[in-house]
């Protein structure tokens, strides 16, 4: 790779132009290396992470530099605040902040690098009993994060009630644009009416990571048993109603398998899966900031297996 010497990080008016620039590390790696050297990091063994939202470079197996464009400063605020707030509150490793700073208006963090295998690389190959085991631990981890005090995260934007109302207002148009089948769109008005009653708007908020998905955690195997080994990426943290964080593992991991679903929910602390809980989870899944059912529900052929949203919630959360 030829690294283009560059003195300043540029300004971007929109995320699309930033992503196009980010895709060519030669345009920014020189600056990342300059930042790293400025903090005394050994840059001889580096790894550029191709996926993700921000500029991310690993140095050896110990440290990671994350550089956030100004238009994503909220992710920096979220990540920094979450790592500081959750430190010492979980029985699971999370990155620790080693240093922070700013370059040309771009904030950055230097954080510790966790050990383990990326969940998305391991999950598809796990046996069913191992998947249930991991999902139970995911549920327990979500609950542990939510028991941590909010601290400064209580002031993070957007606020839960305003966020939910905004999501409700744009829900039908969003899913129509994303190509959700008419048979499911037809039930959205009824679901949103129920959602206004089922989703607490002013209950005491908890820390919501928003994305408990295999791309954001690490796994390790000990004597044939796979378990969570680390959790990372706190750039989209909210403060709000606890059930919101069940959606990622429900969509991407549980796949409508009763054993997996019940392991996740029992780990989280729900002993009973009744109609109201399923209805609330279905509503939240459609209201999630990243919601796209056609891309995110990992149940093969689900569009043909459910005739409406009520049947779909029974398919995703059986029992």
C-alpha positions as YAML, in Angstrom:
chain: A
units: angstrom
residues:
- id: 1
  name: UNK
  ca: [0.00, 0.00, 0.00]
- id: 2
  name: UNK
  ca: [1.26, 3.46, -0.88]
- id: 3
  name: UNK
  ca: [0.52, 5.89, 1.94]
- id: 4
  name: UNK
  ca: [-0.28, 9.36, 0.68]
- id: 5
  name: UNK
  ca: [1.36, 12.02, 2.83]
- id: 6
  name: UNK
  ca: [-1.36, 14.29, 4.13]
- id: 7
  name: UNK
  ca: [-1.13, 17.06, 6.70]
- id: 8
  name: UNK
  ca: [-4.80, 17.57, 7.53]
- id: 9
  name: UNK
  ca: [-7.95, 15.52, 7.81]
- id: 10
  name: UNK
  ca: [-10.59, 16.87, 5.41]
- id: 11
  name: UNK
  ca: [-14.12, 18.06, 6.03]
- id: 12
  name: UNK
  ca: [-17.09, 16.03, 4.78]
- id: 13
  name: UNK
  ca: [-20.61, 17.35, 4.40]
- id: 14
  name: UNK
  ca: [-22.26, 13.92, 4.39]
- id: 15
  name: UNK
  ca: [-21.67, 10.31, 5.38]
- id: 16
  name: UNK
  ca: [-21.63, 9.02, 1.80]
- id: 17
  name: UNK
  ca: [-18.63, 11.11, 0.78]
- id: 18
  name: UNK
  ca: [-16.85, 10.17, 4.02]
- id: 19
  name: UNK
  ca: [-17.39, 6.46, 3.39]
- id: 20
  name: UNK
  ca: [-15.99, 6.75, -0.12]
- id: 21
  name: UNK
  ca: [-12.87, 8.48, 1.22]
- id: 22
  name: UNK
  ca: [-12.54, 6.04, 4.13]
- id: 23
  name: UNK
  ca: [-12.55, 3.08, 1.72]
- id: 24
  name: UNK
  ca: [-9.03, 4.00, 0.56]
- id: 25
  name: UNK
  ca: [-6.75, 3.80, 3.62]
- id: 26
  name: UNK
  ca: [-3.88, 5.32, 1.65]
- id: 27
  name: UNK
  ca: [-5.68, 8.66, 2.03]
- id: 28
  name: UNK
  ca: [-5.72, 8.64, 5.84]
- id: 29
  name: UNK
  ca: [-3.36, 5.98, 7.21]
- id: 30
  name: UNK
  ca: [-0.44, 8.39, 7.28]
- id: 31
  name: UNK
  ca: [-2.33, 10.65, 9.68]
- id: 32
  name: UNK
  ca: [-3.35, 7.68, 11.82]
- id: 33
  name: UNK
  ca: [0.29, 6.63, 12.07]
- id: 34
  name: UNK
  ca: [1.29, 10.19, 12.98]
- id: 35
  name: UNK
  ca: [-1.29, 10.21, 15.80]
- id: 36
  name: UNK
  ca: [-0.08, 6.80, 17.01]
- id: 37
  name: UNK
  ca: [3.57, 7.87, 17.02]
- id: 38
  name: UNK
  ca: [2.60, 11.00, 18.91]
- id: 39
  name: UNK
  ca: [1.37, 8.76, 21.73]
- id: 40
  name: UNK
  ca: [4.46, 6.58, 21.63]
- id: 41
  name: UNK
  ca: [2.79, 3.56, 20.00]
- id: 42
  name: UNK
  ca: [4.79, 0.90, 18.21]
- id: 43
  name: UNK
  ca: [3.48, 1.07, 14.61]
- id: 44
  name: UNK
  ca: [5.55, -1.79, 13.22]
- id: 45
  name: UNK
  ca: [2.66, -4.31, 13.34]
- id: 46
  name: UNK
  ca: [-0.49, -2.58, 12.17]
- id: 47
  name: UNK
  ca: [-3.85, -3.78, 10.89]
- id: 48
  name: UNK
  ca: [-6.42, -1.60, 9.13]
- id: 49
  name: UNK
  ca: [-9.98, -2.70, 9.90]
- id: 50
  name: UNK
  ca: [-11.94, -2.64, 6.66]
- id: 51
  name: UNK
  ca: [-15.39, -2.92, 8.25]
- id: 52
  name: UNK
  ca: [-17.05, -0.52, 10.65]
- id: 53
  name: UNK
  ca: [-18.01, 3.13, 10.53]
- id: 54
  name: UNK
  ca: [-14.96, 5.10, 11.60]
- id: 55
  name: UNK
  ca: [-11.23, 4.98, 10.89]
- id: 56
  name: UNK
  ca: [-9.90, 2.04, 12.90]
- id: 57
  name: UNK
  ca: [-6.33, 0.75, 13.06]
- id: 58
  name: UNK
  ca: [-4.93, -1.98, 15.29]
- id: 59
  name: UNK
  ca: [-1.34, -1.87, 16.55]
- id: 60
  name: UNK
  ca: [-0.10, -5.33, 17.47]
- id: 61
  name: UNK
  ca: [-2.47, -7.31, 19.66]
- id: 62
  name: UNK
  ca: [-2.70, -4.70, 22.42]
- id: 63
  name: UNK
  ca: [-4.06, -1.38, 21.13]
- id: 64
  name: UNK
  ca: [-6.57, 0.10, 18.70]
- id: 65
  name: UNK
  ca: [-6.89, 3.67, 17.41]
- id: 66
  name: UNK
  ca: [-10.39, 4.87, 16.48]
- id: 67
  name: UNK
  ca: [-10.72, 8.21, 14.68]
- id: 68
  name: UNK
  ca: [-14.20, 9.71, 14.37]
- id: 69
  name: UNK
  ca: [-15.17, 12.22, 11.66]
- id: 70
  name: UNK
  ca: [-16.81, 15.40, 12.99]
- id: 71
  name: UNK
  ca: [-20.17, 14.40, 11.48]
- id: 72
  name: UNK
  ca: [-20.06, 11.29, 13.73]
- id: 73
  name: UNK
  ca: [-18.88, 13.07, 16.87]
- id: 74
  name: UNK
  ca: [-21.92, 11.68, 18.71]
- id: 75
  name: UNK
  ca: [-20.39, 8.21, 18.29]
- id: 76
  name: UNK
  ca: [-17.20, 9.41, 19.94]
- id: 77
  name: UNK
  ca: [-19.19, 10.88, 22.84]
- id: 78
  name: UNK
  ca: [-21.15, 7.64, 23.15]
- id: 79
  name: UNK
  ca: [-18.08, 5.38, 22.98]
- id: 80
  name: UNK
  ca: [-16.00, 7.40, 25.41]
- id: 81
  name: UNK
  ca: [-18.86, 7.83, 27.89]
- id: 82
  name: UNK
  ca: [-19.88, 4.17, 27.75]
- id: 83
  name: UNK
  ca: [-16.39, 2.77, 28.24]
- id: 84
  name: UNK
  ca: [-15.83, 5.07, 31.20]
- id: 85
  name: UNK
  ca: [-19.23, 4.34, 32.72]
- id: 86
  name: UNK
  ca: [-19.16, 0.54, 32.31]
- id: 87
  name: UNK
  ca: [-15.59, 0.08, 33.56]
- id: 88
  name: UNK
  ca: [-15.66, -2.32, 36.51]
- id: 89
  name: UNK
  ca: [-19.38, -3.07, 36.22]
- id: 90
  name: UNK
  ca: [-19.28, -6.14, 33.96]
- id: 91
  name: UNK
  ca: [-17.92, -9.64, 34.36]
- id: 92
  name: UNK
  ca: [-16.89, -9.45, 30.71]
- id: 93
  name: UNK
  ca: [-13.90, -7.63, 29.21]
- id: 94
  name: UNK
  ca: [-14.55, -4.36, 27.38]
- id: 95
  name: UNK
  ca: [-11.93, -2.02, 25.93]
- id: 96
  name: UNK
  ca: [-10.23, 0.45, 28.25]
- id: 97
  name: UNK
  ca: [-9.38, 3.99, 27.21]
- id: 98
  name: UNK
  ca: [-5.61, 4.51, 27.06]
- id: 99
  name: UNK
  ca: [-5.60, 8.00, 25.50]
- id: 100
  name: UNK
  ca: [-7.85, 10.43, 23.70]
- id: 101
  name: UNK
  ca: [-7.38, 13.55, 21.65]
- id: 102
  name: UNK
  ca: [-8.39, 15.49, 18.56]
- id: 103
  name: UNK
  ca: [-6.79, 16.07, 15.16]
- id: 104
  name: UNK
  ca: [-8.17, 18.72, 12.77]
- id: 105
  name: UNK
  ca: [-11.54, 18.58, 14.57]
- id: 106
  name: UNK
  ca: [-11.65, 14.76, 14.41]
- id: 107
  name: UNK
  ca: [-11.79, 13.25, 17.94]
- id: 108
  name: UNK
  ca: [-10.04, 9.95, 18.54]
- id: 109
  name: UNK
  ca: [-9.61, 7.24, 21.16]
- id: 110
  name: UNK
  ca: [-6.77, 4.82, 21.78]
- id: 111
  name: UNK
  ca: [-8.24, 1.76, 23.48]
- id: 112
  name: UNK
  ca: [-7.06, -1.68, 24.51]
- id: 113
  name: UNK
  ca: [-7.58, -4.54, 22.08]
- id: 114
  name: UNK
  ca: [-9.51, -7.54, 23.41]
- id: 115
  name: UNK
  ca: [-8.52, -11.18, 22.99]
- id: 116
  name: UNK
  ca: [-10.83, -13.68, 21.32]
- id: 117
  name: UNK
  ca: [-12.38, -14.58, 17.98]
- id: 118
  name: UNK
  ca: [-14.87, -12.32, 16.27]
- id: 119
  name: UNK
  ca: [-18.38, -13.62, 16.91]
- id: 120
  name: UNK
  ca: [-19.44, -13.35, 13.27]
- id: 121
  name: UNK
  ca: [-16.60, -15.71, 12.27]
- id: 122
  name: UNK
  ca: [-17.46, -18.35, 14.87]
- id: 123
  name: UNK
  ca: [-21.25, -18.23, 15.27]
- id: 124
  name: UNK
  ca: [-22.28, -20.02, 12.04]
- id: 125
  name: UNK
  ca: [-20.16, -23.07, 12.92]
- id: 126
  name: UNK
  ca: [-21.34, -23.52, 16.52]
- id: 127
  name: UNK
  ca: [-23.44, -26.54, 17.51]
- id: 128
  name: UNK
  ca: [-26.99, -25.80, 18.63]
- id: 129
  name: UNK
  ca: [-26.30, -26.36, 22.33]
- id: 130
  name: UNK
  ca: [-23.34, -23.96, 22.09]
- id: 131
  name: UNK
  ca: [-25.50, -21.33, 20.43]
- id: 132
  name: UNK
  ca: [-28.02, -21.62, 23.25]
- id: 133
  name: UNK
  ca: [-25.19, -21.34, 25.78]
- id: 134
  name: UNK
  ca: [-23.81, -18.19, 24.13]
- id: 135
  name: UNK
  ca: [-27.26, -16.61, 23.82]
- id: 136
  name: UNK
  ca: [-27.94, -17.17, 27.52]
- id: 137
  name: UNK
  ca: [-24.69, -15.33, 28.24]
- id: 138
  name: UNK
  ca: [-25.68, -12.56, 25.83]
- id: 139
  name: UNK
  ca: [-28.94, -12.14, 27.77]
- id: 140
  name: UNK
  ca: [-27.03, -12.06, 31.07]
- id: 141
  name: UNK
  ca: [-24.60, -9.49, 29.66]
- id: 142
  name: UNK
  ca: [-27.39, -7.21, 28.45]
- id: 143
  name: UNK
  ca: [-28.91, -7.36, 31.94]
- id: 144
  name: UNK
  ca: [-25.53, -6.62, 33.56]
- id: 145
  name: UNK
  ca: [-24.97, -3.58, 31.33]
- id: 146
  name: UNK
  ca: [-28.44, -2.34, 32.21]
- id: 147
  name: UNK
  ca: [-27.76, -2.65, 35.94]
- id: 148
  name: UNK
  ca: [-24.82, -0.26, 35.63]
- id: 149
  name: UNK
  ca: [-25.53, 3.32, 36.69]
- id: 150
  name: UNK
  ca: [-26.20, 5.73, 33.83]
- id: 151
  name: UNK
  ca: [-23.91, 8.51, 35.02]
- id: 152
  name: UNK
  ca: [-23.30, 11.02, 32.24]
- id: 153
  name: UNK
  ca: [-25.06, 8.72, 29.76]
- id: 154
  name: UNK
  ca: [-28.33, 9.91, 31.27]
- id: 155
  name: UNK
  ca: [-27.87, 13.06, 29.19]
- id: 156
  name: UNK
  ca: [-27.01, 11.38, 25.89]
- id: 157
  name: UNK
  ca: [-29.08, 12.33, 22.87]
- id: 158
  name: UNK
  ca: [-31.57, 11.48, 21.54]
- id: 159
  name: UNK
  ca: [-33.79, 11.14, 24.61]
- id: 160
  name: UNK
  ca: [-35.86, 7.96, 24.63]
- id: 161
  name: UNK
  ca: [-39.37, 9.46, 24.45]
- id: 162
  name: UNK
  ca: [-38.50, 11.83, 21.61]
- id: 163
  name: UNK
  ca: [-36.56, 9.10, 19.78]
- id: 164
  name: UNK
  ca: [-39.46, 6.64, 19.97]
- id: 165
  name: UNK
  ca: [-42.02, 9.20, 18.82]
- id: 166
  name: UNK
  ca: [-39.83, 10.18, 15.88]
- id: 167
  name: UNK
  ca: [-39.35, 6.51, 14.96]
- id: 168
  name: UNK
  ca: [-43.11, 5.92, 15.13]
- id: 169
  name: UNK
  ca: [-43.80, 8.87, 12.86]
- id: 170
  name: UNK
  ca: [-41.43, 7.64, 10.16]
- id: 171
  name: UNK
  ca: [-41.94, 3.90, 10.61]
- id: 172
  name: UNK
  ca: [-44.38, 3.13, 7.81]
- id: 173
  name: UNK
  ca: [-42.56, 5.25, 5.23]
- id: 174
  name: UNK
  ca: [-39.23, 3.71, 6.20]
- id: 175
  name: UNK
  ca: [-40.36, 0.12, 5.79]
- id: 176
  name: UNK
  ca: [-42.24, 0.85, 2.59]
- id: 177
  name: UNK
  ca: [-39.04, 2.36, 1.19]
- id: 178
  name: UNK
  ca: [-37.08, -0.72, 2.30]
- id: 179
  name: UNK
  ca: [-39.47, -3.03, 0.48]
- id: 180
  name: UNK
  ca: [-41.35, -4.68, 3.33]
- id: 181
  name: UNK
  ca: [-44.13, -6.83, 1.86]
- id: 182
  name: UNK
  ca: [-47.62, -5.22, 1.74]
- id: 183
  name: UNK
  ca: [-49.09, -7.93, 3.98]
- id: 184
  name: UNK
  ca: [-46.79, -6.76, 6.78]
- id: 185
  name: UNK
  ca: [-47.16, -3.05, 6.04]
- id: 186
  name: UNK
  ca: [-50.93, -3.49, 6.34]
- id: 187
  name: UNK
  ca: [-50.59, -4.30, 10.04]
- id: 188
  name: UNK
  ca: [-48.26, -1.46, 10.93]
- id: 189
  name: UNK
  ca: [-50.93, 1.03, 11.98]
- id: 190
  name: UNK
  ca: [-52.42, -1.44, 14.48]
- id: 191
  name: UNK
  ca: [-48.97, -2.36, 15.77]
- id: 192
  name: UNK
  ca: [-47.96, 1.27, 16.25]
- id: 193
  name: UNK
  ca: [-51.21, 1.92, 18.11]
- id: 194
  name: UNK
  ca: [-50.34, -0.96, 20.44]
- id: 195
  name: UNK
  ca: [-46.75, 0.22, 20.70]
- id: 196
  name: UNK
  ca: [-47.79, 3.55, 22.21]
- id: 197
  name: UNK
  ca: [-49.27, 1.59, 25.13]
- id: 198
  name: UNK
  ca: [-46.79, -1.30, 25.35]
- id: 199
  name: UNK
  ca: [-43.49, 0.63, 25.14]
- id: 200
  name: UNK
  ca: [-42.79, 2.66, 28.31]
- id: 201
  name: UNK
  ca: [-41.80, 6.19, 27.38]
- id: 202
  name: UNK
  ca: [-40.96, 7.58, 30.81]
- id: 203
  name: UNK
  ca: [-39.82, 4.54, 32.79]
- id: 204
  name: UNK
  ca: [-36.38, 4.79, 34.47]
- id: 205
  name: UNK
  ca: [-33.93, 4.45, 31.55]
- id: 206
  name: UNK
  ca: [-31.05, 1.99, 31.30]
- id: 207
  name: UNK
  ca: [-27.94, 1.83, 29.12]
- id: 208
  name: UNK
  ca: [-28.84, 0.52, 25.67]
- id: 209
  name: UNK
  ca: [-25.96, -0.61, 23.46]
- id: 210
  name: UNK
  ca: [-28.33, -1.13, 20.52]
- id: 211
  name: UNK
  ca: [-26.28, -3.77, 18.69]
- id: 212
  name: UNK
  ca: [-25.65, -7.03, 20.54]
- id: 213
  name: UNK
  ca: [-24.74, -8.80, 17.33]
- id: 214
  name: UNK
  ca: [-21.90, -11.21, 16.43]
- id: 215
  name: UNK
  ca: [-19.89, -8.43, 14.75]
- id: 216
  name: UNK
  ca: [-19.62, -6.63, 18.11]
- id: 217
  name: UNK
  ca: [-18.48, -9.36, 20.48]
- id: 218
  name: UNK
  ca: [-15.68, -11.87, 20.82]
- id: 219
  name: UNK
  ca: [-15.90, -15.57, 21.61]
- id: 220
  name: UNK
  ca: [-13.40, -18.01, 23.12]
- id: 221
  name: UNK
  ca: [-13.43, -21.78, 23.60]
- id: 222
  name: UNK
  ca: [-12.46, -23.39, 26.90]
- id: 223
  name: UNK
  ca: [-12.45, -27.19, 27.08]
- id: 224
  name: UNK
  ca: [-14.94, -27.46, 24.22]
- id: 225
  name: UNK
  ca: [-17.32, -24.83, 25.58]
- id: 226
  name: UNK
  ca: [-17.73, -21.54, 23.72]
- id: 227
  name: UNK
  ca: [-18.44, -18.40, 25.71]
- id: 228
  name: UNK
  ca: [-18.42, -14.62, 25.37]
- id: 229
  name: UNK
  ca: [-14.90, -13.27, 25.73]
- id: 230
  name: UNK
  ca: [-15.42, -9.56, 25.14]
- id: 231
  name: UNK
  ca: [-17.81, -6.82, 24.08]
- id: 232
  name: UNK
  ca: [-16.91, -3.76, 22.01]
- id: 233
  name: UNK
  ca: [-18.32, -0.93, 19.87]
- id: 234
  name: UNK
  ca: [-20.37, 1.46, 22.00]
- id: 235
  name: UNK
  ca: [-20.87, 4.17, 19.39]
- id: 236
  name: UNK
  ca: [-24.67, 3.96, 19.25]
- id: 237
  name: UNK
  ca: [-25.55, 3.89, 22.94]
- id: 238
  name: UNK
  ca: [-28.92, 5.25, 24.06]
- id: 239
  name: UNK
  ca: [-30.65, 5.50, 27.42]
- id: 240
  name: UNK
  ca: [-34.14, 4.00, 27.33]
- id: 241
  name: UNK
  ca: [-36.39, 0.99, 27.77]
- id: 242
  name: UNK
  ca: [-34.57, -2.28, 28.45]
- id: 243
  name: UNK
  ca: [-36.26, -4.55, 25.86]
- id: 244
  name: UNK
  ca: [-34.73, -2.57, 22.98]
- id: 245
  name: UNK
  ca: [-31.45, -4.47, 23.36]
- id: 246
  name: UNK
  ca: [-33.09, -7.87, 22.83]
- id: 247
  name: UNK
  ca: [-33.72, -7.09, 19.17]
- id: 248
  name: UNK
  ca: [-30.24, -7.62, 17.73]
- id: 249
  name: UNK
  ca: [-29.74, -11.13, 19.13]
- id: 250
  name: UNK
  ca: [-33.38, -12.00, 18.38]
- id: 251
  name: UNK
  ca: [-33.02, -11.08, 14.71]
- id: 252
  name: UNK
  ca: [-29.42, -12.08, 13.96]
- id: 253
  name: UNK
  ca: [-28.87, -15.06, 16.27]
- id: 254
  name: UNK
  ca: [-31.98, -16.70, 17.70]
- id: 255
  name: UNK
  ca: [-33.46, -17.36, 14.23]
- id: 256
  name: UNK
  ca: [-36.85, -18.37, 15.64]
- id: 257
  name: UNK
  ca: [-35.40, -21.46, 17.34]
- id: 258
  name: UNK
  ca: [-37.30, -22.01, 20.63]
- id: 259
  name: UNK
  ca: [-34.22, -23.16, 22.56]
- id: 260
  name: UNK
  ca: [-32.21, -20.13, 21.48]
- id: 261
  name: UNK
  ca: [-35.06, -17.68, 22.11]
- id: 262
  name: UNK
  ca: [-35.72, -18.99, 25.61]
- id: 263
  name: UNK
  ca: [-32.00, -19.08, 26.47]
- id: 264
  name: UNK
  ca: [-31.66, -15.41, 25.49]
- id: 265
  name: UNK
  ca: [-34.76, -14.30, 27.38]
- id: 266
  name: UNK
  ca: [-34.04, -16.38, 30.47]
- id: 267
  name: UNK
  ca: [-30.49, -15.05, 30.60]
- id: 268
  name: UNK
  ca: [-31.94, -11.55, 30.39]
- id: 269
  name: UNK
  ca: [-34.38, -12.29, 33.20]
- id: 270
  name: UNK
  ca: [-37.69, -12.99, 31.45]
- id: 271
  name: UNK
  ca: [-39.23, -16.26, 32.63]
- id: 272
  name: UNK
  ca: [-42.44, -15.82, 30.64]
- id: 273
  name: UNK
  ca: [-42.89, -15.06, 26.94]
- id: 274
  name: UNK
  ca: [-46.47, -13.81, 26.64]
- id: 275
  name: UNK
  ca: [-48.36, -12.07, 23.84]
- id: 276
  name: UNK
  ca: [-47.72, -8.56, 25.18]
- id: 277
  name: UNK
  ca: [-43.96, -9.13, 25.32]
- id: 278
  name: UNK
  ca: [-43.92, -10.54, 21.79]
- id: 279
  name: UNK
  ca: [-46.01, -7.61, 20.57]
- id: 280
  name: UNK
  ca: [-43.71, -5.10, 22.25]
- id: 281
  name: UNK
  ca: [-40.61, -6.77, 20.81]
- id: 282
  name: UNK
  ca: [-42.18, -6.83, 17.33]
- id: 283
  name: UNK
  ca: [-42.93, -3.12, 17.60]
- id: 284
  name: UNK
  ca: [-39.44, -2.30, 18.84]
- id: 285
  name: UNK
  ca: [-37.89, -4.36, 16.05]
- id: 286
  name: UNK
  ca: [-39.71, -2.23, 13.49]
- id: 287
  name: UNK
  ca: [-38.81, 0.96, 15.37]
- id: 288
  name: UNK
  ca: [-35.11, 0.18, 15.86]
- id: 289
  name: UNK
  ca: [-32.86, 2.86, 14.35]
- id: 290
  name: UNK
  ca: [-31.25, 0.22, 12.07]
- id: 291
  name: UNK
  ca: [-34.45, -1.72, 11.33]
- id: 292
  name: UNK
  ca: [-34.64, -3.51, 7.98]
- id: 293
  name: UNK
  ca: [-36.55, -6.76, 8.35]
- id: 294
  name: UNK
  ca: [-35.71, -8.03, 4.87]
- id: 295
  name: UNK
  ca: [-32.00, -7.91, 5.67]
- id: 296
  name: UNK
  ca: [-31.98, -8.68, 9.37]
- id: 297
  name: UNK
  ca: [-34.34, -11.56, 10.18]
- id: 298
  name: UNK
  ca: [-32.22, -14.70, 9.93]
- id: 299
  name: UNK
  ca: [-35.05, -17.19, 9.41]
- id: 300
  name: UNK
  ca: [-34.90, -18.70, 5.95]
- id: 301
  name: UNK
  ca: [-38.15, -18.16, 4.05]
- id: 302
  name: UNK
  ca: [-39.81, -16.13, 6.81]
- id: 303
  name: UNK
  ca: [-41.59, -13.88, 4.29]
- id: 304
  name: UNK
  ca: [-43.61, -16.89, 3.12]
- id: 305
  name: UNK
  ca: [-44.05, -18.48, 6.56]
- id: 306
  name: UNK
  ca: [-45.95, -15.55, 8.11]
- id: 307
  name: UNK
  ca: [-49.10, -13.95, 6.75]
- id: 308
  name: UNK
  ca: [-49.05, -10.80, 8.91]
- id: 309
  name: UNK
  ca: [-47.14, -9.13, 11.74]
- id: 310
  name: UNK
  ca: [-48.88, -11.20, 14.44]
- id: 311
  name: UNK
  ca: [-47.79, -14.42, 12.76]
- id: 312
  name: UNK
  ca: [-44.34, -12.94, 12.27]
- id: 313
  name: UNK
  ca: [-43.89, -12.20, 15.96]
- id: 314
  name: UNK
  ca: [-44.89, -15.81, 16.74]
- id: 315
  name: UNK
  ca: [-42.30, -16.98, 14.22]
- id: 316
  name: UNK
  ca: [-39.48, -14.87, 15.69]
- id: 317
  name: UNK
  ca: [-40.38, -15.48, 19.34]
- id: 318
  name: UNK
  ca: [-42.06, -18.92, 19.46]
- id: 319
  name: UNK
  ca: [-43.51, -20.46, 22.63]
...
